[in-house]
């Protein structure tokens, strides 16, 4: 995933990011099936999708921690 795409993703809400992760997981499953059946020649495509999922999951956890931090500041 390119830096420009990551900056756009960081602007998304947690709900949108979770939907995107769900879609990417389905794509990984489809790629796995295509690779095992011999339809897909690009074996690295599955790994690239998995890395994208990991990056988005990291952004989700950062946003969640940021929200929790804001709530704690509001309590004080």
N, CA, C and O of each residue as an XYZ file, in Angstrom:
304
protein
N       0.848     -1.167      0.000
C       0.000      0.000      0.000
C       0.899      1.237      0.000
O       1.896      1.300      0.719
N       0.531      2.195     -0.803
C       1.355      3.380     -0.936
C       1.059      4.376      0.176
O       0.011      4.315      0.818
N       1.992      5.291      0.395
C       1.840      6.274      1.466
C       0.604      7.132      1.273
O      -0.077      7.466      2.242
N       0.308      7.491      0.037
C      -0.876      8.311     -0.242
C      -2.143      7.565      0.166
O      -3.055      8.148      0.752
N      -2.190      6.279     -0.145
C      -3.347      5.477      0.234
C      -3.462      5.383      1.751
O      -4.563      5.449      2.297
N      -2.334      5.230      2.427
C      -2.358      5.151      3.884
C      -2.863      6.443      4.509
O      -3.615      6.408      5.484
N      -2.459      7.576      3.961
C      -2.930      8.846      4.517
C      -4.433      8.997      4.302
O      -5.122      9.560      5.153
N      -4.950      8.506      3.182
C      -6.394      8.531      2.947
C      -7.121      7.590      3.914
O      -8.205      7.903      4.406
N      -6.512      6.449      4.174
C      -7.121      5.475      5.075
C      -7.155      6.007      6.501
O      -8.111      5.752      7.233
N      -6.135      6.736      6.901
C      -6.102      7.300      8.256
C      -7.250      8.280      8.495
O      -7.636      8.510      9.641
N      -7.794      8.853      7.437
C      -8.904      9.800      7.562
C     -10.245      9.086      7.715
O     -11.241      9.716      8.071
N     -10.282      7.792      7.453
C     -11.524      7.023      7.521
C     -11.910      6.738      8.973
O     -11.083      6.820      9.881
N     -13.183      6.403      9.166
C     -13.659      6.044     10.498
C     -13.308      4.586     10.788
O     -12.951      3.824      9.890
N     -13.419      4.221     12.053
C     -13.102      2.846     12.455
C     -14.053      1.869     11.761
O     -13.633      0.798     11.322
N     -15.314      2.232     11.663
C     -16.304      1.356     11.017
C     -15.940      1.103      9.557
O     -16.001     -0.034      9.089
N     -15.565      2.150      8.842
C     -15.177      2.000      7.436
C     -13.940      1.125      7.303
O     -13.837      0.313      6.383
N     -13.001      1.297      8.233
C     -11.774      0.505      8.188
C     -12.063     -0.971      8.438
O     -11.477     -1.840      7.793
N     -12.956     -1.249      9.363
C     -13.305     -2.649      9.637
C     -13.983     -3.285      8.430
O     -13.760     -4.459      8.138
N     -14.807     -2.516      7.732
C     -15.443     -3.031      6.513
C     -14.392     -3.323      5.447
O     -14.476     -4.330      4.743
N     -13.421     -2.454      5.333
C     -12.346     -2.641      4.353
C     -11.524     -3.890      4.683
O     -11.153     -4.650      3.788
N     -11.244     -4.094      5.974
C     -10.494     -5.287      6.392
C     -11.285     -6.545      6.055
O     -10.721     -7.531      5.579
N     -12.584     -6.507      6.301
C     -13.433     -7.654      5.994
C     -13.383     -7.986      4.502
O     -13.278     -9.152      4.121
N     -13.459     -6.960      3.670
C     -13.396     -7.156      2.217
C     -12.040     -7.724      1.800
O     -11.967     -8.623      0.962
N     -10.966     -7.191      2.392
C      -9.630     -7.677      2.054
C      -9.430     -9.126      2.492
O      -8.748     -9.890      1.810
N     -10.013     -9.505      3.617
C      -9.902    -10.898      4.068
C     -10.584    -11.842      3.090
O     -10.094    -12.942      2.833
N     -11.723    -11.405      2.543
C     -12.401    -12.215      1.530
C     -11.529    -12.334      0.283
O     -11.453    -13.398     -0.332
N     -10.875    -11.237     -0.083
C      -9.983    -11.259     -1.243
C      -8.810    -12.213     -1.023
O      -8.404    -12.926     -1.941
N      -8.269    -12.225      0.191
C      -7.161    -13.137      0.500
C      -7.620    -14.580      0.347
O      -6.903    -15.411     -0.211
N      -8.815    -14.875      0.843
C      -9.345    -16.236      0.723
C      -9.520    -16.630     -0.737
O      -9.170    -17.740     -1.139
N     -10.068    -15.701     -1.531
C     -10.242    -15.985     -2.963
C      -8.896    -16.205     -3.649
O      -8.754    -17.100     -4.482
N      -7.911    -15.382     -3.293
C      -6.580    -15.544     -3.895
C      -5.971    -16.888     -3.505
O      -5.341    -17.548     -4.331
N      -6.157    -17.294     -2.249
C      -5.621    -18.579     -1.805
C      -6.191    -19.717     -2.629
O      -5.477    -20.637     -3.029
N      -7.477    -19.638     -2.874
C      -8.135    -20.685     -3.664
C      -7.607    -20.677     -5.092
O      -7.322    -21.731     -5.660
N      -7.477    -19.481     -5.671
C      -6.976    -19.382     -7.047
C      -5.527    -19.859     -7.150
O      -5.151    -20.506     -8.128
N      -4.717    -19.539     -6.139
C      -3.313    -19.964     -6.160
C      -3.221    -21.477     -6.065
O      -2.453    -22.105     -6.795
N      -4.005    -22.065     -5.166
C      -3.937    -23.515     -4.998
C      -4.473    -24.268     -6.208
O      -4.049    -25.390     -6.485
N      -5.415    -23.646     -6.935
C      -5.950    -24.306     -8.119
C      -5.117    -24.027     -9.370
O      -5.325    -24.648    -10.413
N      -4.171    -23.088     -9.258
C      -3.287    -22.803    -10.377
C      -3.782    -21.689    -11.279
O      -3.149    -21.401    -12.295
N      -4.901    -21.053    -10.936
C      -5.432    -19.967    -11.763
C      -4.606    -18.688    -11.602
O      -4.405    -17.948    -12.565
N      -4.137    -18.437    -10.399
C      -3.390    -17.213    -10.106
C      -1.888    -17.495    -10.248
O      -1.357    -18.421     -9.635
N      -1.235    -16.698    -11.050
C       0.200    -16.873    -11.266
C       1.034    -16.034    -10.298
O       2.160    -16.399     -9.958
N       0.467    -14.905     -9.857
C       1.198    -14.002     -8.974
C       1.052    -14.479     -7.524
O       0.052    -14.180     -6.870
N       2.033    -15.208     -7.030
C       1.964    -15.763     -5.686
C       2.146    -14.702     -4.608
O       1.739    -14.905     -3.464
N       2.747    -13.588     -4.957
C       2.998    -12.532     -3.976
C       1.757    -11.679     -3.697
O       1.744    -10.907     -2.738
N       0.736    -11.810     -4.508
C      -0.460    -10.980     -4.331
C      -1.144    -11.263     -3.001
O      -1.672    -10.346     -2.371
N      -1.141    -12.511     -2.569
C      -1.754    -12.873     -1.292
C      -0.995    -12.228     -0.134
O      -1.600    -11.723      0.811
N       0.300    -12.251     -0.217
C       1.114    -11.664      0.846
C       0.919    -10.150      0.902
O       0.862     -9.572      1.987
N       0.817     -9.513     -0.254
C       0.606     -8.070     -0.302
C      -0.728     -7.701      0.348
O      -0.812     -6.712      1.076
N      -1.765     -8.492      0.086
C      -3.063     -8.231      0.707
C      -2.988     -8.420      2.223
O      -3.589     -7.657      2.980
N      -2.256     -9.427      2.653
C      -2.108     -9.667      4.094
C      -1.385     -8.510      4.770
O      -1.724     -8.136      5.893
N      -0.403     -7.949      4.101
C       0.305     -6.797      4.655
C      -0.609     -5.579      4.721
O      -0.546     -4.807      5.677
N      -1.456     -5.404      3.713
C      -2.422     -4.302      3.732
C      -3.375     -4.445      4.914
O      -3.694     -3.465      5.586
N      -3.824     -5.671      5.160
C      -4.720     -5.920      6.286
C      -4.025     -5.554      7.595
O      -4.624     -4.924      8.466
N      -2.771     -5.950      7.729
C      -2.024     -5.654      8.951
C      -1.871     -4.146      9.161
O      -1.992     -3.658     10.285
N      -1.607     -3.418      8.090
C      -1.463     -1.964      8.206
C      -2.773     -1.315      8.629
O      -2.779     -0.412      9.466
N      -3.868     -1.763      8.061
C      -5.163     -1.191      8.413
C      -5.541     -1.541      9.846
O      -6.089     -0.707     10.566
N      -5.252     -2.771     10.262
C      -5.538     -3.167     11.641
C      -4.730     -2.335     12.629
O      -5.219     -2.010     13.711
N      -3.511     -1.992     12.271
C      -2.681     -1.129     13.114
C      -3.309      0.254     13.237
O      -3.340      0.827     14.326
N      -3.800      0.784     12.146
C      -4.455      2.092     12.164
C      -5.710      2.048     13.027
O      -5.991      2.996     13.760
N      -6.465      0.955     12.945
C      -7.672      0.807     13.766
C      -7.311      0.826     15.246
O      -7.960      1.512     16.036
N      -6.283      0.079     15.620
C      -5.904      0.033     17.041
C      -5.386      1.388     17.517
O      -5.628      1.769     18.663
N      -4.680      2.118     16.659
C      -4.215      3.461     17.022
C      -5.398      4.384     17.267
O      -5.404      5.153     18.229
N      -6.400      4.308     16.397
C      -7.586      5.160     16.549
C      -8.348      4.812     17.825
O      -8.853      5.703     18.508
N      -8.434      3.527     18.149
C      -9.136      3.102     19.353
C      -8.404      3.585     20.605
O      -9.035      4.050     21.554
N      -7.076      3.477     20.607
C      -6.304      3.967     21.756
C      -6.429      5.475     21.894
O      -6.475      5.999     23.007
N      -6.482      6.168     20.777
C      -6.626      7.614     20.800
C      -7.979      8.003     21.397
O      -8.063      8.951     22.178
N      -9.030      7.278     21.034
C     -10.359      7.547     21.581
C     -10.381      7.320     23.091
O     -10.952      8.115     23.837
N      -9.754      6.226     23.536
C      -9.715      5.923     24.964
C      -8.945      7.007     25.725
O      -9.325      7.385     26.833
N      -7.871      7.499     25.124
C      -7.097      8.562     25.740
C      -7.898      9.842     25.875
O      -7.786     10.545     26.878
N      -8.698     10.146     24.878
C      -9.543     11.328     24.925
C     -10.616     11.204     26.000
O     -10.950     12.185     26.664
N     -11.157     10.000     26.171
C     -12.174      9.768     27.201
C     -11.578      9.956     28.598
O     -12.209     10.543     29.476
N     -10.354      9.449     28.792
C      -9.713      9.570     30.102
C      -9.388     11.025     30.424
O      -9.493     11.443     31.577
N      -8.997     11.795     29.418
C      -8.721     13.219     29.638
C     -10.000     13.959     30.004
O      -9.971     14.892     30.807
N     -11.104     13.554     29.430
C     -12.386     14.186     29.712
C     -12.871     13.930     31.124
O     -13.593     14.749     31.693
N     -12.475     12.788     31.700
C     -12.878     12.427     33.050
C     -12.156     13.241     34.103
O     -12.707     13.491     35.175
N     -10.934     13.659     33.818
C     -10.127     14.360     34.833
C     -10.566     15.739     35.046
O      -9.987     16.452     35.865
